[in-house]
Amino acid sequence: MRNFIWSVSLLFAGISISFSQTNGIEKGTYLSTNKGGKIKLNLLEDNKYELVFYSGGYEIKGDSLVFLKSTENKTNRFDLAFAKDKKAKKVKIKFLNPSYYSFYIGTQKGAESVQYERLSDIKTKVDPDYIKTDLDFEIEKTDFLYLVYEDYDGKSDVSKYALPKDVSEVTINYDLAVLSDLNLIGSFDKRTKELKISDQYGKDPLVFINEKEEKPAKAPTVVPIENQTIKNWTYPGKENTLINDDFGSGVAVDSAAVIVDAAAVDATIPPPAYIKYDFKLKVENNLKKAIESTKTANNKFLVVVVDNKDKTAKENFDAFVKEQETQTGYNMYDSYNALYDIYNYYFAGADDKKWLKNNKIASDQSVIILNGSGDLLAVAKSDLTTQQYQFSYYGDFYRKLQRANAFLSVDKVLKNKKASHSDLIAAFNKAALLETSYDYDSDYTVNDPNSTEFVITKTALNQKEVAQTWKKLIEAHQKDKVANMYLVETIIKEIKNQGFTKQLFSTDRILNDTDFLAIDYLLNHSEDIERNRADFNSKQGELHTIGNVVSEVSDALQQNLYLAQDGVSGEMNKEKINSIYKKIIASGKGNFDSYRNYFYYLGQLEDQDGSNTTYLKEFNTYFDNTLAGASPIEKLDAIFSGLDSSSSYSYDGWNSFKLYHSDICNNAAWTVVLKPQNSNFIKDAIKWSEYSLVISKNNPYYLDTLAQLYYKDGQKDKAIETQVLAVKFMTSDMDEETANQMKEVLTKMSNGTY
């Protein structure tokens, strides 16, 4: 019962209620909309309120009180929304704020076994630094989706969903139950007239008396001589335990939010149980030094506080700085990490009045944000206390500042005729690395210059001018002997339609001549990039995620094909795309991802005579050199083991990797079945089809392909035997039209009319 008492009391402690005197709020009963339990808020006639956390039916049996369990069906706590696109080759999953809860996702094709993966494991792969709140990743097309929430008590919510065949995106939200179900029992003590409510084990009961017999509260006979609140209380020899013996049921408390009287803490007390880096901010004594100090780090902004109204403003500023040091130290954990050191702070004084006047900033009370060059990014006519919640590494405000700074940086280098190539690369890179998942130009953007909220600087850019400058930069670096890794990173973002063009102008586009020139830069420096990318990706205080350059280029070409299929304006240069793929393959650097994308690209095209000769020739070469021969599973395993960590199949898993190869072999073979123009490849198609069945045995679709190839090759008896197997191994989830077609093929083969 102790868990129940603590959970209820803490929930009470965390709730404060404030109602304005408007006609919209009436006295009466209000119900919470949270799933998992309806909380009642009763607004009473005497301006009192009640919060009722549990309600339901009961029965009285003698001196026992029996709480009746709800007979309602269990509410589905997963909320799903589908987006559909018939052209989608994979399914995008967007799980909203999975936080630290224990979620699993499973996929199932037909009657195959369910393949589960923990969401936190996926998060570690796609977002290792936990930068984003939501989790975005892709899965292969599947028939069923399983979602699991595993609770601390060992009980799990498992939900199975059938996915539409043309689904392209699934958005998932989980509404965590505010209050879990209770197994309560009650008994009445006639002697004391007390009603005792406890859990099924009878421990630590809640004791009630009838309101009619309530007695005045008893005053304590002994009172303490002193009360203190001490952060991270400990004593010599105390174990560094953070959670009590009710593991999983307690509430974690942010110790940085507890106010401490330093004089009350004994200096001889050992270090606190929480691990925290001893981080210190350097607060400069003049604005010039503060700006120079901020300029040394490319991810920092300067917060300037102006306050001549509040006499305690400087004292509040100093306290705020200490609080920021504490919180940043917790973020860094046990060593310095520049990623979390994102703000410097400065309290403006009398010497700064001229600067404030020149920048038309009120000298009475303002909070100002500058970049390392002293440029104004945001200003709020407010005090620091009102705005202090904004200055967190995890907040949207920091991302908004990064966006404003990127726009301003690009604008400045375009206007500066003396800007160096390094300046241009830095500005383009800054814009390319902005996050794409945030809507920074939402209706909530503040424009009123007199607002007490932050007004963020907006900069207009000319897209044509930006494109021309980028083209000249790429042309100028074609003869580089050593790859500039920041330029490499910017190129990769740009050709994948995630770079500065997307960020600055919110437009999708087909690859142009500048992009193909940029791709040449990547391929010409591929060995140099591969040697240096691990060190570049692990640079202290910076976030970089450059993958294998060949995979990055082939992914960009694949993305370009998708955009063309979606109708994005611009003509796809097939000749240049072919030349890039052939250059990759001829260099001997073609990996699994590049071949996969190449075959998908070729599979969408036809030669002038209507055949797929180009595709089938290229595929046959790959098959003979890579897949054919003895021990096909071992060969696939060797390829799988050598996958780059950025490859989607590195976390989709071995089964998906095998299925891809059996599918692509079957699909290539099927084009020979469908088109008479491809008849020259019948012998090759048979070996591809036979291979698919070695990898995925008894697949009815593959058997159907192989049977029809046998028949076209004149092996009629073998064809009928194989088609019999295709019909035999048909599954219940096969659509009726396909099943009837397979049966019809068998009939025609048997009577000689095929």
C-alpha positions in Angstrom: 0.0 0.0 0.0 3.0 2.3 0.5 3.3 2.7 -3.3 -0.3 3.8 -3.5 0.0 6.3 -0.7 3.2 7.8 -2.2 1.8 8.0 -5.8 -1.3 9.8 -4.7 0.4 12.2 -2.3 3.0 13.1 -4.9 0.4 13.6 -7.5 -1.4 16.0 -5.1 1.9 17.8 -4.4 2.5 18.4 -8.1 -0.8 20.0 -8.9 -1.7 23.6 -8.5 -5.0 25.1 -9.6 -5.6 28.6 -10.8 -8.9 29.8 -12.3 -9.5 33.3 -13.8 -12.9 34.9 -13.1 -14.4 34.2 -16.5 -17.8 33.0 -17.7 -16.1 29.9 -19.2 -15.6 28.0 -15.9 -18.6 26.8 -14.0 -19.0 25.0 -10.7 -19.5 21.3 -11.1 -17.6 18.1 -12.0 -14.9 17.9 -14.7 -13.4 14.7 -16.0 -9.8 14.3 -17.2 -9.2 13.3 -20.7 -6.1 11.1 -19.9 -6.5 7.4 -20.8 -6.0 4.8 -18.1 -8.1 6.5 -15.4 -10.7 9.3 -15.2 -9.6 11.9 -12.6 -12.6 14.0 -11.4 -12.2 17.7 -10.5 -15.1 18.9 -8.4 -15.6 22.6 -8.1 -17.8 23.1 -5.0 -20.2 25.9 -4.1 -18.0 27.3 -1.3 -15.0 28.0 -3.6 -13.4 24.7 -2.5 -12.2 22.0 -4.9 -11.7 18.2 -4.7 -9.6 16.0 -6.9 -10.9 12.4 -7.1 -8.3 10.1 -8.5 -10.1 6.7 -8.2 -13.7 5.9 -8.5 -15.9 2.8 -9.2 -18.4 0.5 -7.7 -18.3 -1.3 -4.3 -20.2 -3.8 -2.1 -20.5 -4.1 1.7 -20.2 -7.6 3.0 -20.3 -7.6 6.8 -17.4 -5.6 8.0 -15.6 -5.9 4.7 -15.6 -3.4 1.8 -15.3 -5.0 -1.6 -14.1 -2.8 -4.5 -15.5 -3.9 -7.8 -13.3 -4.1 -10.8 -14.3 -2.2 -13.9 -16.1 -4.3 -16.5 -15.2 -1.9 -19.3 -13.0 -3.1 -22.1 -9.4 -2.1 -21.8 -8.7 1.1 -23.7 -6.2 0.9 -26.5 -3.4 3.3 -25.4 -1.6 3.4 -28.8 -2.9 6.0 -31.2 -1.9 5.4 -34.8 -2.3 7.5 -37.9 -1.5 6.3 -41.4 -0.2 8.2 -44.5 -0.5 6.4 -47.8 1.7 6.4 -51.0 1.6 3.6 -53.5 5.1 4.5 -54.6 6.7 4.1 -51.2 9.2 1.3 -51.0 9.5 1.4 -47.2 7.4 2.5 -44.3 8.4 5.5 -42.2 7.7 5.2 -38.5 7.4 8.3 -36.4 7.0 7.5 -32.7 6.1 10.6 -30.7 8.2 11.2 -27.6 9.0 7.6 -26.6 11.0 9.1 -23.7 12.6 6.5 -21.5 9.6 4.1 -21.3 10.1 0.5 -22.4 8.6 0.1 -25.8 9.0 -2.6 -28.4 8.0 -2.7 -32.1 7.5 -5.9 -34.0 6.9 -6.7 -37.7 5.3 -9.7 -39.2 4.9 -10.8 -42.9 2.0 -13.2 -43.4 2.2 -16.1 -41.0 6.0 -15.7 -40.3 7.3 -15.2 -36.8 7.2 -11.7 -35.4 10.5 -9.8 -35.4 10.8 -7.5 -32.4 13.2 -4.8 -31.6 13.4 -2.5 -28.5 12.7 1.1 -29.4 15.6 2.3 -27.3 18.0 0.2 -29.3 16.7 1.8 -32.5 17.0 5.2 -30.9 20.7 4.5 -30.1 21.3 3.7 -33.8 19.5 6.6 -35.5 19.8 9.3 -32.8 22.7 8.2 -30.6 23.0 11.6 -28.9 19.2 11.8 -28.1 18.9 15.2 -29.8 15.3 14.7 -31.0 12.2 14.2 -28.9 10.5 12.0 -31.4 12.0 8.9 -33.0 12.0 8.6 -36.8 13.1 5.5 -38.6 12.2 3.2 -41.5 11.1 -0.4 -41.7 10.6 -2.7 -44.6 7.1 -3.2 -46.0 5.2 -5.6 -43.7 1.6 -6.9 -43.2 1.3 -6.5 -39.4 2.7 -4.1 -36.8 3.1 -5.0 -33.2 3.4 -2.4 -30.5 4.4 -3.3 -26.9 4.6 -1.3 -23.7 6.4 -3.2 -21.0 5.5 -2.0 -17.5 7.6 -2.3 -14.3 5.2 -4.8 -12.8 5.9 -7.3 -15.6 2.6 -6.8 -17.4 2.8 -5.6 -21.0 0.3 -3.9 -23.3 0.6 -5.7 -26.7 -1.3 -4.4 -29.7 -1.4 -5.9 -33.2 -2.3 -3.7 -36.2 -2.9 -4.6 -39.8 -1.2 -2.2 -42.1 -2.8 -1.0 -45.4 -0.9 -2.2 -48.4 -0.1 1.3 -49.6 1.0 2.7 -46.3 4.0 4.9 -46.4 4.1 6.4 -42.9 2.8 5.5 -39.5 2.7 8.0 -36.7 2.5 6.4 -33.2 1.6 8.0 -29.9 1.2 6.3 -26.6 -1.0 7.8 -23.9 0.6 6.6 -20.6 -2.0 5.8 -18.0 -1.9 8.5 -15.3 -3.1 6.1 -12.7 -2.6 2.4 -12.8 -5.3 -0.1 -11.6 -5.4 -0.8 -7.9 -6.3 -4.1 -6.2 -7.9 -2.7 -3.1 -9.6 -4.2 -0.1 -11.3 -2.5 2.8 -12.3 -3.4 6.4 -14.1 -1.6 9.2 -12.9 -1.7 12.8 -16.0 -1.4 15.0 -13.9 -0.6 18.1 -12.0 2.4 16.7 -14.7 3.2 14.0 -11.9 3.3 11.4 -12.3 2.2 7.8 -8.9 0.8 6.6 -8.1 0.6 2.8 -5.1 -1.2 1.6 -3.7 -3.2 -1.3 -4.3 -7.0 -1.4 -1.4 -7.6 1.0 -2.8 -5.3 3.7 0.4 -3.3 4.1 0.5 0.4 5.2 -3.3 1.0 5.0 -5.0 4.3 4.5 -7.1 4.9 7.6 -10.4 6.9 7.3 -13.1 8.0 9.8 -16.6 9.2 9.0 -16.7 12.9 8.3 -19.4 13.3 10.9 -17.1 12.0 13.6 -14.0 14.0 12.6 -12.0 15.3 15.5 -9.8 18.4 15.5 -6.3 17.9 14.3 -4.0 17.0 17.1 -1.2 19.5 17.7 2.3 18.0 17.8 3.7 17.8 21.4 7.3 18.0 20.2 8.5 20.4 17.5 12.0 20.5 15.9 14.3 23.3 16.9 15.4 23.7 13.2 14.2 22.7 9.7 16.4 22.6 6.6 16.2 21.5 3.0 19.5 20.1 1.9 20.4 19.0 -1.7 21.9 15.5 -2.0 21.8 14.9 1.8 24.4 12.3 2.9 26.7 11.4 5.7 30.1 9.7 5.9 29.7 6.0 4.9 26.2 6.5 3.3 25.8 4.4 0.2 25.3 6.2 -3.1 21.8 4.9 -3.7 19.5 7.0 -5.8 16.3 4.9 -5.5 14.7 3.4 -2.4 13.8 -0.2 -2.0 10.5 0.3 -4.0 12.5 0.2 -7.2 10.5 1.5 -10.2 7.7 2.9 -8.1 9.4 6.0 -6.7 9.5 9.5 -8.3 12.8 10.8 -9.5 13.5 14.4 -8.3 15.6 16.9 -10.1 18.1 17.9 -7.4 19.1 21.0 -9.4 15.7 22.4 -8.7 16.1 22.3 -4.9 17.2 25.5 -3.1 20.1 25.0 -0.8 21.3 27.1 2.1 25.1 26.8 1.7 25.7 27.7 5.3 23.7 24.7 6.3 25.9 22.2 4.5 28.9 20.7 6.3 32.0 21.1 4.1 33.3 17.8 5.3 30.4 15.8 3.8 31.5 13.5 1.0 30.7 14.1 -2.7 27.0 13.8 -3.6 25.5 10.6 -4.9 24.6 12.2 -8.2 27.4 12.3 -10.8 27.9 15.8 -12.0 30.8 17.5 -13.8 32.0 20.6 -12.0 31.2 23.0 -14.8 31.9 26.7 -14.4 30.8 29.6 -16.7 33.2 32.5 -17.2 31.3 35.7 -16.9 33.3 38.5 -18.5 33.3 42.1 -17.0 32.8 43.9 -20.3 30.7 43.3 -23.5 33.7 43.1 -25.9 35.4 40.3 -24.0 32.0 38.5 -23.6 31.5 38.5 -27.4 35.1 37.4 -28.1 34.7 34.5 -25.6 31.5 33.4 -27.4 33.2 33.5 -30.8 35.7 30.8 -29.8 33.0 28.1 -30.0 30.8 27.7 -33.1 27.7 26.5 -31.2 27.5 29.2 -28.5 25.4 32.3 -28.1 25.7 35.2 -25.7 22.8 36.1 -23.4 23.0 39.8 -22.4 20.8 40.9 -19.5 19.9 44.5 -19.2 17.9 45.5 -16.1 17.9 48.9 -14.5 14.5 48.5 -12.9 15.0 45.7 -10.4 17.5 46.4 -7.7 18.0 42.7 -7.1 18.6 42.0 -10.9 22.3 41.4 -10.5 21.8 39.1 -7.5 19.2 37.2 -9.5 21.6 37.0 -12.5 24.4 35.5 -10.4 22.0 33.0 -8.9 20.7 32.1 -12.4 24.3 31.6 -13.6 25.0 29.2 -10.7 21.9 27.3 -11.5 22.9 27.0 -15.2 26.3 25.7 -14.1 24.7 23.0 -12.0 22.3 21.9 -14.8 24.9 21.9 -17.5 27.2 19.9 -15.2 24.5 17.3 -14.9 24.0 17.2 -18.6 27.8 16.7 -19.1 27.7 13.9 -16.5 31.4 13.2 -15.6 33.5 15.2 -18.1 33.4 18.3 -20.1 31.3 18.1 -23.3 31.1 21.2 -25.5 27.7 20.2 -26.9 26.0 21.3 -23.7 28.1 24.5 -23.3 25.9 26.6 -25.5 25.4 29.9 -23.8 27.6 32.6 -22.3 26.1 35.2 -20.0 26.8 38.9 -19.4 25.1 41.5 -17.2 25.1 44.9 -18.9 26.4 47.9 -17.0 26.7 51.6 -17.4 29.5 51.3 -20.0 27.2 49.5 -22.3 24.6 52.3 -22.6 26.0 53.6 -25.9 26.0 50.1 -27.4 22.4 49.7 -26.4 21.4 53.0 -27.8 23.1 52.3 -31.2 21.2 49.0 -31.4 17.9 50.6 -30.3 17.5 48.4 -27.3 15.7 49.7 -24.2 18.1 50.3 -21.3 15.6 49.7 -18.6 14.9 45.9 -19.0 15.7 43.5 -21.8 17.2 40.1 -22.5 19.3 40.0 -25.7 20.9 37.2 -27.6 24.0 37.7 -29.7 26.1 35.4 -31.8 29.9 35.2 -31.7 30.2 38.2 -34.1 28.1 40.4 -31.9 25.1 40.3 -34.3 21.7 40.6 -32.7 19.6 37.4 -33.0 16.8 37.9 -30.5 15.5 40.4 -28.0 12.8 40.3 -25.3 11.6 43.4 -23.4 11.5 41.4 -20.2 13.5 40.4 -17.1 15.7 37.4 -16.9 13.5 35.5 -14.4 10.6 35.5 -16.9 12.8 34.1 -19.7 15.1 31.8 -17.8 13.2 28.6 -18.8 14.3 29.2 -22.4 18.0 28.6 -21.9 18.2 24.8 -22.0 20.1 22.6 -24.5 17.0 20.6 -25.0 14.7 23.5 -25.7 13.3 24.7 -29.1 14.6 28.2 -28.5 18.2 27.1 -29.0 17.2 25.6 -32.3 15.4 28.8 -33.4 18.6 30.7 -32.6 20.6 28.3 -34.7 18.3 28.9 -37.6 18.3 32.7 -37.3 22.1 32.6 -37.0 22.4 30.4 -40.1 20.3 32.7 -42.2 22.3 35.7 -41.0 25.7 34.0 -41.6 24.8 33.1 -45.2 23.5 36.7 -45.8 26.8 38.2 -44.4 29.1 36.1 -46.6 27.1 36.8 -49.7 27.4 40.5 -49.1 31.0 40.4 -48.1 33.1 40.5 -51.3 36.2 39.7 -49.3 34.7 36.5 -47.8 37.1 33.6 -48.1 36.2 30.1 -49.3 36.5 29.0 -45.7 33.9 31.6 -44.7 31.6 30.4 -47.4 32.0 26.7 -46.5 31.3 27.5 -42.8 28.2 29.5 -43.6 26.7 26.9 -46.0 27.7 24.1 -43.5 25.9 25.9 -40.6 22.7 26.1 -42.7 23.0 22.5 -43.9 23.2 21.1 -40.4 20.0 22.6 -39.2 17.4 20.1 -38.0 14.5 19.5 -40.5 11.9 18.3 -38.1 11.1 21.6 -36.4 8.7 24.2 -37.7 10.4 27.4 -36.9 8.1 29.6 -39.0 5.0 28.6 -37.2 2.1 30.9 -36.3 3.6 31.2 -32.8 6.6 33.3 -34.0 6.5 36.7 -32.2 6.9 39.7 -34.5 5.9 42.6 -32.1 9.2 44.5 -31.3 7.7 45.6 -28.0 6.8 42.0 -26.9 8.0 40.6 -23.6 8.6 37.4 -25.5 11.6 36.9 -27.7 11.5 38.5 -31.1 13.9 36.6 -33.4 15.8 38.3 -36.2 14.6 37.4 -39.7 16.8 37.5 -42.7 15.6 37.4 -46.3 17.8 35.5 -48.9 17.8 35.4 -52.6 17.7 31.7 -53.8 19.3 32.4 -57.1 22.2 34.3 -55.6 22.8 31.5 -53.0 22.8 28.8 -55.8 25.3 30.8 -58.0 27.7 31.3 -55.0 27.5 27.6 -54.2 28.2 26.7 -57.8 31.3 28.9 -57.9 32.5 27.4 -54.7 32.2 23.8 -56.0 33.9 24.7 -59.2 36.8 26.3 -57.3 37.5 23.2 -55.2 37.5 20.6 -58.1 41.4 20.5 -58.0 41.7 20.1 -54.2 44.4 17.6 -53.3 42.9 17.0 -49.9 39.2 16.8 -49.1 37.7 19.5 -47.0 35.5 17.5 -44.6 33.2 20.4 -43.9 32.6 20.9 -47.6 32.1 17.1 -47.9 29.5 17.1 -45.2 27.7 20.1 -46.8 27.7 18.4 -50.2 26.2 15.2 -48.8 23.4 17.1 -47.1 22.7 19.1 -50.2 22.6 16.2 -52.7 20.3 14.2 -50.3 17.9 17.2 -50.4 18.5 17.9 -46.7 21.0 20.7 -47.0 21.0 24.5 -47.1 18.6 24.8 -50.0 16.0 22.7 -48.2 16.7 24.6 -44.9 16.7 28.1 -46.2 14.0 27.9 -48.8 11.9 24.8 -47.9 12.0 23.5 -51.4 12.6 20.0 -52.9 14.5 19.8 -56.1 16.0 17.3 -58.7 19.8 17.0 -58.9 21.3 19.7 -61.1 24.7 20.2 -62.8 26.2 21.7 -59.7 25.2 18.6 -57.7 26.8 16.2 -60.2 30.0 18.3 -60.0 29.8 18.1 -56.2 29.3 14.3 -56.5 32.5 14.1 -58.6 34.3 15.9 -55.8 33.1 13.2 -53.3 34.1 10.3 -55.5 37.5 11.7 -56.5 38.3 12.1 -52.8 36.5 8.9 -51.6 39.6 7.3 -50.2 40.7 10.4 -48.3 37.1 10.9 -47.0 37.0 7.3 -45.8 40.3 7.6 -44.0 39.2 10.8 -42.1 35.5 10.4 -41.5 35.8 8.5 -38.2 37.9 11.3 -36.7 35.7 14.0 -38.2 32.5 12.3 -36.8 34.0 12.2 -33.3 35.2 15.8 -33.1 34.9 17.1 -29.6 31.9 19.5 -29.3 30.6 18.9 -32.8 28.0 16.7 -34.3 28.8 15.0 -37.6 27.4 11.8 -39.1 29.1 11.3 -42.4 28.6 7.7 -43.6 30.5 5.7 -46.3 30.8 8.1 -49.2 29.7 5.6 -51.8 26.6 4.8 -49.8 25.9 8.5 -49.3 26.1 9.1 -53.0 23.9 6.2 -54.0 21.4 7.1 -51.4 21.3 10.6 -52.8 20.6 9.2 -56.3 17.9 7.0 -54.9 16.3 10.0 -53.2 16.5 11.9 -56.5 14.5 9.1 -58.2 11.8 9.2 -55.5 11.5 13.0 -55.9 11.1 12.6 -59.7 8.4 9.9 -59.2 6.6 12.3 -56.8 6.4 15.0 -59.5 9.0 17.4 -58.1 9.8 19.9 -60.9 12.9 19.4 -62.9 14.2 16.8 -65.4 16.2 13.8 -64.1 19.5 13.5 -66.0 19.5 9.8 -66.6 22.8 9.9 -68.5 24.7 11.4 -65.6 23.1 9.2 -63.1 24.1 6.1 -65.1 27.7 7.4 -65.4 28.0 7.9 -61.7 26.8 4.4 -60.9 29.2 2.9 -63.5 32.0 5.0 -62.1 31.4 3.6 -58.6 31.2 0.0 -59.9 34.3 0.4 -62.2 36.3 1.8 -59.3 35.7 -1.5 -57.3 34.2 0.5 -54.5 30.6 -0.4 -55.1 29.1 -1.8 -51.9 25.7 -3.4 -51.2 23.9 -0.1 -50.8 25.1 1.3 -54.1 24.2 -1.9 -56.0 20.8 -2.0 -54.3 20.0 1.6 -55.3 21.4 1.0 -58.8 19.2 -2.0 -59.5 16.2 -0.2 -58.2 17.0 2.7 -60.5 17.5 0.5 -63.5 14.4 -1.5 -62.7 12.3 1.6 -63.2 13.6 2.2 -66.7 13.1 0.5 -70.1 15.4 0.4 -73.1 14.2 1.9 -76.4 13.0 -1.5 -77.6 10.8 -2.0 -74.5 13.1 -4.6 -73.0 15.1 -4.4 -69.7 18.3 -5.5 -71.3 20.5 -2.9 -69.5 19.1 -3.8 -66.1 19.3 -7.5 -66.6 22.8 -7.4 -68.0 24.0 -5.4 -65.0 22.1 -7.6 -62.6 23.5 -10.8 -64.1 27.1 -9.5 -63.7 26.4 -8.8 -60.1 24.8 -12.2 -59.5 27.6 -14.1 -61.1 30.4 -12.2 -59.3 28.7 -11.8 -55.9 26.0 -14.3 -55.2 26.4 -17.4 -57.4 28.4 -20.5 -56.5 28.5 -22.8 -53.5 27.5 -21.8 -50.0 25.1 -19.0 -50.8 24.1 -18.4 -47.2 27.7 -18.0 -46.2 28.3 -15.6 -49.0 25.4 -13.5 -47.9 26.6 -13.6 -44.3 30.0 -12.3 -45.4 28.3 -9.3 -47.2 26.0 -8.7 -44.3 29.0 -8.6 -41.9 30.7 -6.0 -44.0 27.8 -3.6 -44.1 28.5 0.0 -43.2 26.8 1.0 -40.0 24.8 3.7 -41.8 23.2 1.0 -44.0 19.5 0.5 -43.2 20.0 -3.2 -43.3 22.6 -3.0 -40.5 19.7 -2.6 -38.1 16.8 -4.1 -40.2 18.7 -7.4 -39.5 19.8 -10.6 -41.1 16.3 -11.9 -42.1 15.5 -8.7 -43.9 18.8 -8.8 -45.7 18.2 -12.4 -46.9 14.7 -11.5 -48.0 16.0 -8.6 -50.0 18.3 -10.9 -52.0 15.6 -13.5 -52.6 13.2 -10.8 -53.6 15.5 -9.0 -56.1 16.4 -12.3 -57.7 12.7 -13.2 -58.1 11.8 -9.8 -59.4 14.6 -9.8 -62.0 13.5 -13.3 -63.1 9.8 -12.2 -63.2 10.6 -9.4 -65.8 11.8 -12.3 -68.1 8.4 -14.0 -67.6 6.4 -10.9 -68.3 8.2 -9.5 -71.4 9.0 -11.5 -74.6 11.7 -8.8 -75.3 13.7 -10.3 -72.3 13.6 -13.9 -73.7 17.3 -13.9 -74.2 17.8 -14.1 -70.4 15.6 -17.2 -69.8 18.6 -19.4 -68.8 20.0 -16.7 -66.5 16.5 -16.0 -65.0 16.2 -19.7 -64.1 19.4 -19.6 -62.1 18.2 -16.4 -60.4 14.9 -17.9 -59.6 16.4 -21.2 -58.3 18.7 -19.0 -56.0 15.7 -17.2 -54.5 14.2 -20.5 -53.4 17.5 -21.6 -51.8 17.4 -18.4 -49.7 13.6 -18.5 -49.0 12.3 -22.1 -49.3 8.8 -22.9 -50.5 7.8 -19.4 -51.3 4.7 -19.7 -53.5 5.4 -16.5 -55.5 9.0 -17.6 -56.2 7.8 -21.1 -57.2 5.3 -19.6 -59.6 8.1 -17.6 -61.3 10.4 -20.6 -61.6 7.6 -22.8 -63.0 6.7 -20.4 -65.7 10.4 -20.0 -66.6 10.8 -23.8 -66.9 7.8 -23.9 -69.2 9.1 -21.1 -71.4 12.5 -23.0 -71.6 10.7 -26.2 -72.7 11.0 -28.1 -69.4 7.3 -28.7 -69.2 7.2 -31.6 -66.7 9.5 -29.8 -64.4 7.3 -26.7 -64.8 4.1 -28.5 -63.8 5.8 -30.1 -60.8 7.0 -26.7 -59.6 3.6 -25.1 -60.2 1.9 -27.8 -58.1 4.2 -26.8 -55.3 3.4 -23.1 -55.8 -0.3 -23.9 -55.4 0.4 -26.2 -52.4 2.3 -23.6 -50.5 -0.2 -20.8 -51.0 -1.1 -19.1 -47.7 -4.4 -17.8 -46.4 -3.2 -14.2 -46.6 -2.6 -14.3 -50.3 -5.0 -12.1 -52.2 -7.7 -14.0 -54.1 -6.8 -12.7 -57.6 -3.2 -13.9 -57.3 -4.3 -17.3 -56.0 -6.7 -17.8 -58.8 -4.0 -16.8 -61.4 -1.6 -19.4 -60.0 -4.3 -22.1 -60.2 -5.1 -21.1 -63.7 -1.5 -21.3 -64.8 -1.3 -24.8 -63.4 -4.5 -25.8 -65.3 -3.1 -24.3 -68.6 0.3 -26.0 -68.1 -1.4 -29.3 -67.5 -3.7 -29.2 -70.6 -1.1 -27.6 -72.8 -2.8 -24.3 -73.3 -0.2 -22.2 -71.4 
